[in-house]
């Protein structure tokens, strides 16, 4: 059919909605209580953004609403699949929700100390020292106890690490 017979509104391109953080297939969507709260706050923010969308240009308003609706759909799926993990009283062993302090014994930077919290994929933020439980370093640390040593491969280097602190 010639494009001359198609309404202008039908020619609008569907928005490309960025995916949420990757959650491997079959892996439970664990979140901390703070992580769930952040997801719920994000939902309220998006709902408010949609209700306050006042673009004068109809096409721009429709496009923005489609973007928001797409983001909301993905967010609601994450909220509905979220399994909240309450913080553990056991601070001897690294678990989901734990903050772990590691020291590099041998490897790329001997003596280097790292500290991070193990969180859900939507909460992960390397700049704020929050690492997803699906990350290789988190997987290597989960289940380790205070002062336990472990090996972790970074590229071609195997680092030997020690757990200095679990909280």
TORNULUM-85194 format. One record per residue: residue number from 1; chain; x, y, z of N, C-alpha, C, CB in turn. Coordinates in Angstrom, 1 decimal, m for minus. Glycine has a CB too. Layout:
<sites>
SITE;pos;unit;npx;npy;npz;capx;capy;capz;cpx;cpy;cpz;cbpx;cbpy;cbpz
SITE;NUM;A;X;Y;Z;X;Y;Z;X;Y;Z;X;Y;Z .
...
</sites>
This chain:
<sites>
SITE;pos;unit;npx;npy;npz;capx;capy;capz;cpx;cpy;cpz;cbpx;cbpy;cbpz
SITE;1;A;0.8;m1.2;0.0;0.0;0.0;0.0;0.9;1.2;0.0;m1.0;0.0;1.2 .
SITE;2;A;0.5;2.2;m0.7;1.2;3.5;m0.8;1.2;4.2;0.6;0.7;4.4;m1.9 .
SITE;3;A;2.2;4.8;1.0;2.3;5.6;2.2;1.3;6.7;2.2;3.7;6.1;2.5 .
SITE;4;A;0.8;7.1;1.0;m0.2;8.2;0.9;m1.5;7.9;1.6;m0.4;8.6;m0.5 .
SITE;5;A;m1.8;6.6;1.8;m3.1;6.2;2.3;m3.0;5.8;3.8;m3.6;5.0;1.5 .
SITE;6;A;m1.8;6.1;4.4;m1.6;5.7;5.8;m1.7;7.0;6.6;m0.3;5.0;6.1 .
SITE;7;A;m2.5;7.0;7.8;m2.6;8.1;8.6;m1.2;8.5;9.2;m3.6;7.9;9.8 .
SITE;8;A;m1.0;9.8;9.4;0.3;10.3;9.9;0.6;9.6;11.2;0.3;11.8;10.0 .
SITE;9;A;m0.4;9.5;12.1;m0.3;8.9;13.4;0.3;7.5;13.3;m1.6;8.9;14.2 .
SITE;10;A;m0.1;6.7;12.3;0.3;5.3;12.1;1.8;5.2;11.7;m0.5;4.6;11.1 .
SITE;11;A;2.4;6.3;11.3;3.8;6.3;10.8;4.8;6.5;12.0;4.0;7.4;9.8 .
SITE;12;A;4.3;6.8;13.2;5.2;7.0;14.3;5.9;5.7;14.6;4.4;7.5;15.5 .
SITE;13;A;7.2;5.9;14.9;8.0;4.8;15.3;7.8;4.4;16.7;9.5;5.1;15.0 .
SITE;14;A;7.7;3.1;17.0;7.6;2.6;18.4;8.9;2.9;19.1;7.3;1.1;18.4 .
SITE;15;A;8.8;3.4;20.3;10.0;3.7;21.1;10.8;2.5;21.4;9.6;4.5;22.4 .
SITE;16;A;12.1;2.7;21.5;13.0;1.6;21.9;13.2;1.8;23.4;14.4;1.7;21.2 .
SITE;17;A;12.7;0.8;24.2;12.7;0.9;25.6;13.9;0.1;26.2;11.4;0.4;26.3 .
SITE;18;A;14.8;0.8;26.9;16.0;0.1;27.4;15.6;m1.0;28.4;17.0;1.0;28.0 .
SITE;19;A;16.2;m2.2;28.3;15.9;m3.3;29.2;16.4;m3.0;30.6;16.5;m4.6;28.7 .
SITE;20;A;15.8;m3.6;31.6;16.3;m3.5;32.9;17.5;m4.3;33.1;15.2;m4.0;34.0 .
SITE;21;A;18.2;m4.3;34.2;19.4;m5.0;34.5;19.1;m6.5;34.2;19.9;m4.8;35.9 .
SITE;22;A;20.1;m7.2;33.6;20.0;m8.6;33.2;19.8;m9.5;34.4;21.2;m9.0;32.4 .
SITE;23;A;18.8;m10.3;34.4;18.6;m11.4;35.4;18.6;m12.7;34.6;17.2;m11.2;36.2 .
SITE;24;A;19.6;m13.5;34.8;19.7;m14.8;34.0;18.4;m15.6;34.1;20.8;m15.6;34.6 .
SITE;25;A;18.0;m16.3;33.0;16.8;m17.1;33.0;16.8;m18.1;34.1;16.7;m17.8;31.7 .
SITE;26;A;15.7;m18.2;34.8;15.6;m19.2;35.9;16.1;m18.8;37.2;16.2;m20.5;35.5 .
SITE;27;A;16.7;m17.6;37.3;17.3;m17.1;38.5;16.2;m16.2;39.3;18.6;m16.2;38.3 .
SITE;28;A;16.0;m16.5;40.5;15.0;m15.8;41.3;15.5;m14.3;41.5;14.9;m16.4;42.7 .
SITE;29;A;14.5;m13.4;41.4;14.8;m12.0;41.5;14.8;m11.6;42.9;13.7;m11.2;40.7 .
SITE;30;A;15.9;m11.8;43.6;16.1;m11.5;45.0;16.3;m10.0;45.1;17.3;m12.2;45.6 .
SITE;31;A;15.7;m9.4;46.1;15.9;m7.9;46.4;16.0;m7.7;47.9;14.8;m7.1;45.8 .
SITE;32;A;16.7;m6.7;48.3;16.8;m6.3;49.7;15.5;m5.5;50.0;18.1;m5.5;50.1 .
SITE;33;A;15.1;m5.3;51.2;13.9;m4.5;51.5;14.1;m3.1;50.9;13.7;m4.4;53.0 .
SITE;34;A;15.3;m2.5;51.0;15.6;m1.2;50.4;15.4;m1.3;48.9;17.0;m0.7;50.8 .
SITE;35;A;15.8;m2.4;48.3;15.7;m2.5;46.8;14.3;m2.5;46.4;16.4;m3.8;46.4 .
SITE;36;A;13.4;m3.2;47.1;12.0;m3.3;46.8;11.4;m1.9;46.9;11.2;m4.3;47.7 .
SITE;37;A;11.8;m1.2;48.0;11.3;0.2;48.2;11.7;1.1;47.1;11.8;0.7;49.6 .
SITE;38;A;12.9;0.9;46.6;13.4;1.8;45.4;12.6;1.4;44.2;14.9;1.5;45.2 .
SITE;39;A;12.2;0.2;44.0;11.4;m0.2;42.8;10.0;0.4;42.9;11.3;m1.7;42.7 .
SITE;40;A;9.4;0.4;44.1;8.1;0.9;44.3;8.1;2.5;44.1;7.6;0.6;45.7 .
SITE;41;A;9.2;3.1;44.6;9.3;4.5;44.4;9.5;4.9;42.9;10.5;5.1;45.2 .
SITE;42;A;10.2;4.0;42.2;10.4;4.3;40.7;9.0;4.1;40.0;11.4;3.2;40.1 .
SITE;43;A;8.2;3.2;40.5;6.9;3.0;39.9;6.0;4.3;40.1;6.2;1.8;40.5 .
SITE;44;A;6.0;4.8;41.3;5.3;6.0;41.6;5.8;7.2;40.7;5.4;6.4;43.1 .
SITE;45;A;7.1;7.3;40.6;7.7;8.4;39.8;7.2;8.3;38.3;9.3;8.3;39.8 .
SITE;46;A;7.3;7.1;37.7;6.9;6.9;36.3;5.4;7.2;36.2;7.2;5.5;35.9 .
SITE;47;A;4.6;6.7;37.1;3.1;7.0;37.0;2.8;8.5;37.1;2.3;6.3;38.2 .
SITE;48;A;3.6;9.2;38.0;3.4;10.7;38.0;3.9;11.3;36.8;4.2;11.2;39.2 .
SITE;49;A;5.0;10.8;36.2;5.5;11.4;34.9;4.5;11.3;33.8;6.8;10.8;34.5 .
SITE;50;A;3.8;10.1;33.8;2.8;9.9;32.7;1.6;10.8;32.9;2.4;8.4;32.7 .
SITE;51;A;1.2;11.0;34.2;0.0;11.8;34.4;0.3;13.3;34.2;m0.6;11.6;35.8 .
SITE;52;A;1.6;13.7;34.3;2.0;15.1;34.2;2.5;15.4;32.8;3.0;15.4;35.2 .
SITE;53;A;2.5;14.4;31.9;3.0;14.6;30.5;2.0;15.6;29.8;3.1;13.3;29.7 .
SITE;54;A;2.5;16.8;29.6;1.7;17.9;29.0;2.4;18.4;27.7;1.5;19.0;30.0 .
SITE;55;A;3.0;17.6;27.0;3.6;18.1;25.7;2.5;18.7;24.9;4.3;16.9;24.9 .
SITE;56;A;2.8;19.8;24.3;1.8;20.4;23.4;1.7;19.7;22.1;2.2;21.9;23.1 .
SITE;57;A;2.8;19.1;21.7;2.8;18.3;20.4;2.3;16.9;20.7;4.3;18.2;19.9 .
SITE;58;A;1.2;16.6;20.0;0.5;15.3;20.3;1.4;14.1;20.1;m0.7;15.2;19.4 .
SITE;59;A;2.2;14.1;19.0;3.1;13.0;18.7;4.1;12.9;19.8;3.8;13.2;17.3 .
SITE;60;A;4.7;14.0;20.3;5.7;13.9;21.4;5.0;13.4;22.6;6.3;15.3;21.6 .
SITE;61;A;3.8;13.8;22.9;3.1;13.3;24.1;2.9;11.8;24.0;1.8;14.1;24.3 .
SITE;62;A;2.4;11.4;22.9;2.1;9.9;22.7;3.4;9.1;22.8;1.5;9.7;21.3 .
SITE;63;A;4.5;9.6;22.2;5.8;8.9;22.2;6.3;8.8;23.7;6.8;9.7;21.4 .
SITE;64;A;6.2;9.9;24.4;6.7;9.8;25.8;5.8;8.9;26.6;6.7;11.3;26.4 .
SITE;65;A;4.5;8.9;26.4;3.6;8.0;27.2;3.9;6.6;26.8;2.1;8.3;26.8 .
SITE;66;A;4.2;6.3;25.5;4.6;4.9;25.2;5.9;4.5;25.9;4.8;4.8;23.6 .
SITE;67;A;6.9;5.4;26.0;8.1;5.1;26.7;7.8;4.8;28.1;9.1;6.3;26.5 .
SITE;68;A;7.0;5.6;28.8;6.7;5.5;30.2;6.0;4.2;30.4;5.9;6.6;30.7 .
SITE;69;A;5.0;3.9;29.6;4.2;2.6;29.7;5.1;1.4;29.5;3.1;2.6;28.7 .
SITE;70;A;6.0;1.5;28.6;7.0;0.4;28.4;7.8;0.1;29.6;7.8;0.6;27.1 .
SITE;71;A;8.4;1.2;30.1;9.2;1.1;31.3;8.4;0.6;32.5;9.8;2.5;31.7 .
SITE;72;A;7.2;1.1;32.6;6.3;0.6;33.7;6.0;m0.9;33.6;5.0;1.4;33.7 .
SITE;73;A;5.8;m1.3;32.4;5.5;m2.8;32.2;6.7;m3.6;32.7;5.2;m3.0;30.7 .
SITE;74;A;7.9;m3.2;32.3;9.1;m4.0;32.7;9.3;m3.9;34.2;10.3;m3.4;32.0 .
SITE;75;A;9.0;m2.7;34.8;9.2;m2.5;36.2;8.2;m3.3;37.0;9.1;m1.0;36.5 .
SITE;76;A;7.0;m3.3;36.5;5.9;m4.1;37.3;6.3;m5.6;37.2;4.5;m3.8;36.6 .
SITE;77;A;6.8;m6.1;36.1;7.2;m7.5;36.0;8.3;m7.7;37.1;7.8;m7.8;34.6 .
SITE;78;A;9.2;m6.8;37.2;10.3;m7.0;38.2;9.7;m7.0;39.7;11.4;m5.9;38.1 .
SITE;79;A;8.8;m6.0;39.9;8.2;m5.9;41.2;7.4;m7.2;41.6;7.3;m4.7;41.3 .
SITE;80;A;6.7;m7.7;40.6;5.9;m8.9;40.8;6.7;m10.1;41.0;4.9;m9.1;39.7 .
SITE;81;A;7.9;m10.1;40.4;8.8;m11.3;40.6;9.8;m11.2;41.7;9.6;m11.6;39.3 .
SITE;82;A;9.8;m10.0;42.4;10.7;m9.8;43.5;10.5;m10.7;44.7;10.7;m8.3;43.9 .
SITE;83;A;11.6;m11.2;45.2;11.5;m12.0;46.4;12.4;m11.3;47.4;12.0;m13.5;46.2 .
SITE;84;A;11.8;m10.7;48.4;12.6;m9.9;49.4;13.3;m10.9;50.3;11.6;m9.0;50.2 .
SITE;85;A;14.6;m10.5;50.5;15.4;m11.3;51.4;15.8;m10.4;52.6;16.8;m11.9;50.7 .
SITE;86;A;15.3;m10.7;53.8;15.6;m9.9;55.0;17.0;m10.1;55.3;14.6;m10.3;56.1 .
SITE;87;A;17.6;m9.0;55.9;19.0;m9.1;56.3;19.2;m10.2;57.3;19.5;m7.8;56.9 .
SITE;88;A;20.3;m10.9;57.2;20.7;m12.0;58.1;21.3;m11.5;59.4;21.6;m13.0;57.4 .
SITE;89;A;21.0;m12.2;60.5;21.6;m11.8;61.8;23.0;m12.4;61.8;20.7;m12.4;62.9 .
SITE;90;A;23.2;m13.4;61.0;24.5;m14.1;61.0;25.5;m13.2;60.2;24.4;m15.5;60.4 .
SITE;91;A;26.5;m12.7;61.0;27.5;m11.8;60.3;28.8;m12.6;60.2;27.7;m10.5;61.0 .
SITE;92;A;28.8;m13.9;60.4;30.0;m14.7;60.2;30.2;m15.1;58.7;30.0;m15.9;61.1 .
SITE;93;A;29.1;m15.1;58.0;29.1;m15.7;56.6;28.5;m14.7;55.7;28.4;m17.0;56.6 .
SITE;94;A;29.2;m14.5;54.5;28.7;m13.6;53.5;27.5;m14.2;52.8;29.8;m13.3;52.4 .
SITE;95;A;26.4;m13.4;52.8;25.2;m13.8;52.2;24.6;m12.6;51.4;24.2;m14.3;53.2 .
SITE;96;A;23.5;m12.9;50.7;22.7;m11.8;50.0;22.4;m10.8;51.1;21.4;m12.4;49.3 .
SITE;97;A;22.7;m9.5;50.7;22.4;m8.4;51.7;23.6;m8.1;52.6;21.2;m8.7;52.5 .
SITE;98;A;24.6;m8.9;52.6;25.8;m8.7;53.4;26.7;m7.6;52.8;26.6;m9.9;53.6 .
SITE;99;A;27.4;m6.9;53.7;28.5;m6.0;53.2;29.8;m6.8;53.5;28.4;m4.6;53.9 .
SITE;100;A;30.6;m6.9;52.5;31.8;m7.7;52.6;33.0;m6.9;52.4;31.8;m8.9;51.7 .
SITE;101;A;34.1;m7.1;53.2;35.3;m6.4;53.0;36.4;m7.4;52.7;35.7;m5.5;54.3 .
SITE;102;A;37.0;m7.3;51.5;38.0;m8.3;51.1;39.4;m7.6;50.9;37.6;m8.9;49.7 .
SITE;103;A;40.4;m8.4;51.2;41.8;m7.9;51.0;42.4;m8.9;50.0;42.6;m7.9;52.3 .
SITE;104;A;43.1;m8.3;49.0;43.8;m9.0;48.0;45.2;m9.4;48.6;44.0;m8.2;46.7 .
SITE;105;A;45.4;m10.8;48.7;46.7;m11.3;49.2;47.7;m11.4;48.1;46.4;m12.6;49.9 .
SITE;106;A;47.3;m12.1;47.0;48.1;m12.1;45.8;47.2;m11.9;44.6;48.8;m13.6;45.7 .
SITE;107;A;47.8;m11.3;43.5;47.0;m11.0;42.3;47.5;m9.7;41.7;45.6;m11.0;42.6 .
SITE;108;A;46.5;m9.0;41.1;46.8;m7.8;40.4;47.3;m6.7;41.3;45.6;m7.3;39.7 .
SITE;109;A;46.6;m6.5;42.5;47.0;m5.4;43.4;47.1;m6.0;44.8;46.0;m4.3;43.3 .
SITE;110;A;48.1;m6.7;45.2;48.3;m7.2;46.6;48.1;m6.0;47.6;49.6;m7.9;46.8 .
SITE;111;A;47.4;m6.3;48.7;47.2;m5.3;49.7;45.9;m4.5;49.5;48.3;m4.4;49.8 .
SITE;112;A;45.4;m4.5;48.3;44.2;m3.7;48.0;43.0;m4.3;48.8;43.8;m3.8;46.5 .
SITE;113;A;42.2;m3.3;49.4;41.0;m3.7;50.1;39.8;m3.2;49.4;41.1;m3.1;51.6 .
SITE;114;A;38.8;m4.1;49.2;37.5;m3.7;48.6;36.4;m4.0;49.6;37.3;m4.6;47.2 .
SITE;115;A;35.4;m3.1;49.5;34.2;m3.3;50.3;33.0;m3.1;49.5;34.2;m2.3;51.6 .
SITE;116;A;32.0;m4.1;49.5;30.8;m3.9;48.8;29.7;m4.7;49.4;31.0;m4.5;47.3 .
SITE;117;A;28.5;m4.3;49.0;27.3;m4.9;49.5;26.7;m5.8;48.4;26.2;m3.9;50.0 .
SITE;118;A;26.3;m7.0;48.7;25.7;m7.9;47.8;24.2;m7.7;47.7;26.0;m9.4;48.1 .
SITE;119;A;23.7;m7.3;46.6;22.3;m6.8;46.4;21.7;m7.4;45.2;22.2;m5.3;46.3 .
SITE;120;A;20.4;m7.1;44.9;19.7;m7.6;43.7;20.2;m6.9;42.5;18.2;m7.3;43.9 .
SITE;121;A;19.8;m7.4;41.3;20.3;m6.9;40.1;19.8;m5.4;39.8;19.9;m7.8;38.9 .
SITE;122;A;18.6;m5.1;40.2;18.1;m3.7;40.0;18.8;m2.7;41.0;16.6;m3.7;40.2 .
SITE;123;A;19.3;m3.2;42.1;20.0;m2.3;43.1;21.4;m2.1;42.8;19.8;m2.9;44.4 .
SITE;124;A;22.0;m3.0;42.0;23.5;m2.9;41.8;23.9;m1.6;41.3;23.9;m4.0;40.8 .
SITE;125;A;25.0;m1.1;41.8;25.6;0.2;41.5;27.0;0.2;41.9;24.7;1.4;42.1 .
SITE;126;A;27.9;m0.1;41.0;29.3;m0.2;41.3;29.9;1.1;41.9;30.1;m0.5;40.1 .
SITE;127;A;29.4;2.2;41.5;29.9;3.5;42.1;29.6;3.6;43.5;29.3;4.7;41.3 .
SITE;128;A;28.5;3.0;44.0;28.1;3.0;45.4;28.4;1.7;46.1;26.7;3.3;45.5 .
SITE;129;A;29.3;0.9;45.5;29.8;m0.3;46.1;28.7;m1.3;46.4;30.5;m0.1;47.4 .
SITE;130;A;27.8;m1.4;45.4;26.7;m2.4;45.5;26.8;m3.3;44.3;25.3;m1.7;45.5 .
SITE;131;A;27.0;m4.6;44.6;27.3;m5.6;43.6;26.2;m6.6;43.5;28.7;m6.3;43.8 .
SITE;132;A;25.7;m6.9;42.3;24.6;m7.8;42.1;25.0;m9.2;42.5;24.1;m7.9;40.6 .
SITE;133;A;24.1;m9.9;43.1;24.4;m11.3;43.6;24.8;m12.2;42.5;23.2;m11.9;44.4 .
SITE;134;A;24.5;m11.8;41.2;24.8;m12.6;40.0;26.2;m12.3;39.5;23.8;m12.4;38.9 .
SITE;135;A;26.9;m11.3;40.1;28.2;m11.0;39.6;29.2;m12.0;40.1;28.6;m9.6;40.2 .
SITE;136;A;30.2;m12.3;39.3;31.2;m13.3;39.6;31.8;m13.2;41.0;32.3;m13.4;38.6 .
SITE;137;A;32.2;m11.9;41.4;32.8;m11.7;42.7;31.8;m12.0;43.8;33.3;m10.3;42.8 .
SITE;138;A;30.6;m11.7;43.6;29.6;m12.0;44.7;29.4;m13.5;44.8;28.2;m11.3;44.3 .
SITE;139;A;29.3;m14.2;43.7;29.1;m15.6;43.7;30.3;m16.3;44.4;29.0;m16.2;42.3 .
SITE;140;A;31.5;m15.7;44.2;32.7;m16.3;44.8;32.7;m16.1;46.3;34.0;m15.7;44.2 .
SITE;141;A;32.1;m15.0;46.8;32.2;m14.6;48.2;31.0;m15.2;49.0;32.2;m13.1;48.3 .
SITE;142;A;29.9;m15.4;48.4;28.7;m15.9;49.1;29.1;m17.3;49.7;27.5;m16.0;48.2 .
SITE;143;A;28.8;m17.4;51.0;29.0;m18.6;51.7;30.4;m18.6;52.5;29.0;m19.8;50.8 .
SITE;144;A;31.2;m17.6;52.2;32.5;m17.6;52.8;32.4;m16.9;54.2;33.6;m16.8;51.9 .
SITE;145;A;33.3;m17.3;55.1;33.2;m16.9;56.5;34.4;m15.9;56.7;33.3;m18.0;57.4 .
SITE;146;A;34.2;m15.2;57.8;35.2;m14.2;58.3;36.6;m14.9;58.3;34.8;m13.7;59.7 .
SITE;147;A;37.6;m14.2;57.7;39.0;m14.6;57.7;39.2;m15.8;56.7;39.5;m15.0;59.0 .
SITE;148;A;38.2;m16.3;56.0;38.4;m17.4;55.1;39.0;m16.8;53.8;37.0;m18.0;54.7 .
SITE;149;A;39.8;m17.6;53.2;40.5;m17.2;52.0;39.8;m17.9;50.8;42.0;m17.6;52.0 .
SITE;150;A;39.9;m17.2;49.6;39.2;m17.7;48.4;40.1;m17.3;47.2;37.8;m17.2;48.3 .
SITE;151;A;39.9;m18.0;46.1;40.5;m17.6;44.9;39.4;m17.1;43.9;41.2;m18.8;44.3 .
SITE;152;A;39.8;m16.0;43.2;38.9;m15.4;42.3;39.7;m15.1;41.0;38.3;m14.1;42.9 .
SITE;153;A;39.2;m15.5;39.9;39.9;m15.3;38.6;39.4;m14.0;37.9;39.7;m16.4;37.6 .
SITE;154;A;40.4;m13.1;37.6;40.1;m11.9;36.9;41.0;m12.0;35.6;40.5;m10.6;37.7 .
SITE;155;A;40.3;m12.2;34.5;41.0;m12.3;33.2;41.9;m13.6;33.3;41.9;m11.1;32.9 .
SITE;156;A;43.2;m13.4;33.1;44.1;m14.6;33.2;44.8;m14.7;34.6;45.2;m14.4;32.1 .
SITE;157;A;44.4;m13.8;35.5;45.0;m13.8;36.8;44.1;m14.4;37.8;45.4;m12.3;37.2 .
SITE;158;A;44.7;m15.2;38.7;43.9;m15.7;39.8;44.4;m15.0;41.1;44.1;m17.3;40.0 .
SITE;159;A;43.4;m14.3;41.7;43.7;m13.5;42.9;43.4;m14.4;44.1;42.9;m12.2;42.9 .
SITE;160;A;44.2;m14.3;45.1;43.8;m14.9;46.4;43.3;m13.8;47.3;45.1;m15.7;47.0 .
SITE;161;A;42.2;m14.0;47.8;41.5;m12.9;48.6;41.2;m13.5;50.1;40.2;m12.5;48.0 .
SITE;162;A;41.1;m12.5;51.0;40.7;m12.9;52.4;39.5;m12.1;52.8;41.9;m12.7;53.4 .
SITE;163;A;38.6;m12.7;53.4;37.4;m12.0;53.9;37.8;m11.3;55.2;36.2;m13.0;54.1 .
SITE;164;A;37.8;m10.0;55.2;38.2;m9.3;56.5;37.1;m8.9;57.4;38.9;m8.0;56.1 .
SITE;165;A;35.9;m8.8;56.7;34.7;m8.3;57.5;33.5;m8.7;56.8;34.8;m6.8;57.7 .
SITE;166;A;32.5;m9.1;57.5;31.1;m9.4;57.0;30.1;m8.7;58.0;30.8;m10.9;56.9 .
SITE;167;A;29.3;m7.8;57.4;28.3;m7.2;58.2;26.9;m7.1;57.5;28.7;m5.7;58.6 .
</sites>
